[in-house]
Amino acid sequence: MKTSPIVGLTLNYRDPIRTVDCVVSILNDDIKHVLIWDNSEDGGLSSNQIRSMLPEESHITIEVSHINLGFAAGVNQGLKWIRTHYPGARVLLINNDAHLLIGASGALFSALEENIEAVLAYPSINHGGKPRGTIFYNSYLALLTNQNSLPGSFPFSSGCCQMIALDRYEGDLYDEDFFMYGEDTELGFRLGETRMVHVPDVWVCHEGSASSGIATSFYESRMVAAHWLIAQKIAVNRYHLFILYGCRVVMLLARSFLRGCRYRSWIPVRSLWIGWRIAHSHQRLASRP
């Protein structure tokens, strides 16, 4: 029996059609209320379009941010709103380019109730036709893998879909140094494996990178910045950070050239410097007294 309400949360960035489809999938899974955090920064145009397309507005709240906060900060603000209006709720966080399958919310809820140490439960994801379960990030190679046999690997839960227990953590869930990409990886490292529970039989369909695009300057530079920021967050000392940085010089150079060849574009290569500057700016801010 459910003892806590489930509230849906999704972020919108100038993509009303996908957001509406996502919200409908949430409501169809017997979730009574959904919060849409609108990061569109378009004078309310996207939020008004969403309102016009959603028939059950009484079950939906749209909070419009006057600026684009990014994914991590947008999620944090949405969780704060839910914590105020639905204290103790379980929050079903899902990307607006994803669809929740029937029965998913109940299974994730049950997993959280059965694992009282867990802050979040996460499903398996059909990501653009490719199945994904638990993902491992290798801190030295800056690579995502499906197994943790490599030294320096740790599991994390994709931010595409998570059910979060609001009463099992304090402060912000996501690190807001990450504008987009990498925040879920850092969260996995910070929580540790025992505070996350995977529900393998639950599936969510995810389109992937619908808002940012693949091989765009934004996507490539933010992805590069994420790898540098993760190194800053997980390093145990300066010597460890130096090793992580050295590995990334090699891996990110190789990655950018391979992606440049794949997409026949210089954008991945040019984004190396932009991404480094983004990550380095956060390091300078963190070092201030």
C-alpha positions in Angstrom: 0.0 0.0 0.0 1.3 3.4 -0.9 2.0 5.6 2.2 3.4 8.6 0.3 2.1 10.4 -2.7 3.8 10.2 -6.0 4.4 13.4 -7.9 5.7 13.6 -11.4 8.4 16.1 -12.4 9.7 17.0 -15.9 11.6 19.9 -17.3 10.6 21.7 -20.5 12.8 23.7 -22.8 10.9 25.1 -25.8 9.5 21.6 -26.6 5.8 21.6 -25.7 4.8 18.6 -27.9 7.3 16.2 -26.3 6.5 17.6 -22.9 2.8 17.1 -23.3 3.3 13.5 -24.5 5.6 12.8 -21.5 3.1 14.2 -19.0 0.2 12.2 -20.5 2.3 9.0 -20.0 2.8 10.0 -16.4 -0.9 10.6 -15.7 -1.8 7.4 -17.5 0.3 5.5 -14.9 -2.0 6.7 -12.1 0.2 9.6 -10.9 -2.2 12.2 -9.6 -0.1 15.4 -10.0 2.7 16.5 -12.3 4.9 19.5 -12.0 6.4 20.9 -15.2 9.4 23.2 -14.6 9.7 25.4 -17.6 13.2 26.5 -18.4 12.3 27.9 -21.9 13.1 31.6 -21.2 10.7 32.5 -24.0 8.3 34.9 -22.2 5.8 32.2 -21.4 5.2 31.1 -25.0 6.1 27.4 -24.3 4.1 27.2 -21.1 1.0 28.7 -22.7 1.2 26.2 -25.5 1.5 23.4 -23.0 -1.6 24.6 -21.1 -3.6 24.8 -24.3 -2.7 21.1 -25.2 -3.2 19.5 -21.8 -6.9 18.7 -21.0 -6.5 17.9 -17.3 -4.9 21.1 -16.0 -6.2 20.6 -12.5 -3.6 17.7 -12.1 -0.8 19.8 -13.5 1.3 22.7 -12.2 3.6 24.7 -14.5 6.3 26.7 -12.9 7.9 29.2 -15.3 11.5 30.2 -14.6 12.5 33.7 -15.9 15.9 32.2 -17.0 17.1 28.9 -18.2 18.6 27.3 -15.0 19.8 24.2 -16.8 18.8 20.6 -15.9 20.5 20.2 -12.4 19.2 23.5 -11.0 15.8 23.2 -12.6 15.4 19.7 -11.0 16.5 21.1 -7.6 13.9 23.9 -7.9 11.2 21.5 -8.9 12.0 19.2 -5.9 11.9 22.2 -3.6 8.4 23.1 -4.9 7.2 19.5 -4.4 8.8 19.3 -0.9 6.8 22.4 0.0 3.5 21.2 -1.4 3.8 17.5 -1.0 6.2 16.8 1.9 7.4 13.3 2.1 6.4 12.5 -1.5 8.1 10.2 -3.9 9.0 12.1 -7.0 9.0 10.5 -10.4 11.6 12.5 -12.3 11.6 11.9 -16.1 13.0 13.6 -19.2 10.4 15.3 -21.4 11.6 13.2 -24.4 10.8 10.0 -22.5 7.7 7.9 -22.0 6.7 6.1 -18.9 5.3 2.6 -19.4 2.2 1.5 -17.5 3.1 0.0 -14.1 6.5 1.7 -13.9 5.7 4.1 -11.1 4.3 1.4 -8.9 7.3 -0.8 -9.3 9.8 2.0 -8.6 7.7 3.0 -5.6 7.8 -0.5 -4.2 11.5 -0.8 -4.7 12.1 2.4 -2.6 9.8 1.1 0.2 11.7 -2.3 0.2 15.1 -0.6 0.3 14.8 2.0 3.1 18.4 3.2 2.7 17.9 4.0 -1.0 17.4 7.7 -2.0 16.3 6.8 -5.5 15.1 3.9 -7.6 15.7 3.7 -11.3 14.4 1.6 -14.2 15.9 0.0 -17.3 15.7 2.4 -20.3 15.1 1.8 -23.9 17.4 4.5 -25.1 16.9 5.1 -28.8 16.3 1.4 -29.4 19.3 0.3 -27.2 18.5 -1.3 -23.8 20.3 0.3 -20.8 20.3 -0.9 -17.2 22.9 0.1 -14.6 25.6 2.3 -16.2 29.2 2.5 -14.9 31.4 5.5 -15.3 35.2 4.9 -15.5 36.9 7.8 -13.7 40.2 7.3 -15.6 39.0 6.6 -19.1 36.0 9.0 -18.9 33.9 6.2 -20.5 30.5 4.7 -19.9 30.4 0.9 -19.7 27.9 -1.8 -18.8 30.3 -3.5 -16.3 32.5 -2.4 -13.4 35.5 -4.7 -13.9 37.7 -1.8 -14.9 39.6 0.0 -12.0 38.0 3.3 -11.1 34.5 2.5 -12.3 31.4 3.3 -10.3 27.6 2.9 -11.0 25.2 5.7 -11.5 21.5 6.1 -12.4 20.6 8.0 -15.6 18.8 11.3 -14.9 16.4 10.3 -17.7 14.1 8.6 -15.1 14.5 8.3 -11.3 12.0 7.9 -8.4 13.3 10.0 -5.5 12.5 9.8 -1.8 12.4 13.4 -0.7 12.7 12.5 3.0 15.9 10.5 2.6 18.3 13.3 1.7 19.0 16.9 2.8 20.0 19.9 0.6 20.1 19.9 -3.1 20.0 16.6 -4.9 22.0 17.6 -7.9 25.2 19.6 -8.1 24.4 22.8 -9.9 27.9 23.3 -11.2 26.6 21.0 -13.9 24.3 22.9 -16.3 23.5 19.8 -18.3 25.1 16.4 -18.5 27.3 14.8 -15.8 25.1 15.7 -12.9 23.6 12.2 -12.6 27.1 10.7 -12.8 28.3 12.9 -9.9 25.2 12.0 -7.9 25.9 8.3 -8.3 29.4 8.7 -7.0 28.1 10.8 -4.1 25.3 8.5 -3.1 27.1 5.2 -3.6 25.7 1.9 -4.7 23.7 1.1 -1.6 21.6 4.3 -1.8 20.4 3.5 -5.4 18.3 0.6 -6.4 17.8 -0.7 -9.9 14.5 -2.2 -11.0 15.5 -4.1 -14.2 12.0 -5.2 -15.2 10.7 -1.6 -15.6 11.2 0.1 -18.9 11.1 3.7 -20.0 11.4 4.7 -23.7 13.8 7.6 -24.2 14.5 9.4 -27.4 17.7 11.1 -26.1 19.3 14.6 -26.6 16.1 16.0 -28.1 16.6 19.4 -26.5 20.3 19.8 -27.0 20.9 17.8 -30.2 23.8 15.6 -31.1 27.1 17.1 -32.4 25.9 20.7 -31.7 28.3 23.1 -30.1 26.1 23.1 -26.9 26.0 19.3 -26.6 29.7 18.8 -27.4 31.0 21.6 -25.1 28.8 20.7 -22.2 29.7 17.0 -22.5 33.4 17.9 -22.4 32.8 20.2 -19.4 31.0 17.4 -17.6 34.0 15.1 -17.9 36.4 17.8 -16.4 33.9 18.7 -13.7 33.5 15.0 -12.7 37.2 14.8 -12.3 37.2 17.8 -10.0 34.3 16.3 -7.9 35.7 12.8 -7.4 39.4 13.5 -7.0 40.5 12.7 -3.4 43.6 15.0 -3.6 45.6 17.1 -6.0 47.8 14.1 -7.1 44.7 12.1 -7.9 43.2 15.1 -9.8 46.4 15.5 -11.8 46.1 11.8 -12.9 42.4 12.2 -13.8 43.2 15.3 -15.8 46.1 13.7 -17.6 43.9 10.7 -18.6 41.2 13.1 -19.9 43.6 15.0 -22.1 44.2 11.8 -24.1 40.7 10.5 -24.0 38.8 13.7 -24.8 41.2 14.5 -27.7 40.6 11.1 -29.1 36.8 11.4 -28.5 36.6 14.7 -30.2 38.5 13.6 -33.4 36.4 10.4 -33.6 33.2 12.3 -33.3 34.4 14.9 -35.7 35.0 12.2 -38.3 31.7 10.5 -37.6 29.6 13.6 -38.0 32.0 15.3 -40.5 32.2 18.4 -38.4 34.9 20.4 -36.6 32.4 21.2 -33.8 33.6 18.4 -31.5 37.2 19.6 -31.8 36.4 23.2 -31.3 34.2 22.4 -28.3 37.2 21.0 -26.4 38.4 24.5 -25.5 34.9 25.8 -24.7 34.2 22.8 -22.4 37.5 23.3 -20.6 36.7 26.9 -20.0 33.3 26.1 -18.6 34.7 23.5 -16.2 37.7 25.7 -15.2 35.4 28.6 -14.3 33.6 26.5 -11.8 36.9 25.4 -10.3 38.0 29.0 -9.8 34.7 29.9 -8.1 35.0 26.9 -5.8 38.5 27.9 -4.7 37.4 31.3 -3.6 37.4 31.9 0.2 
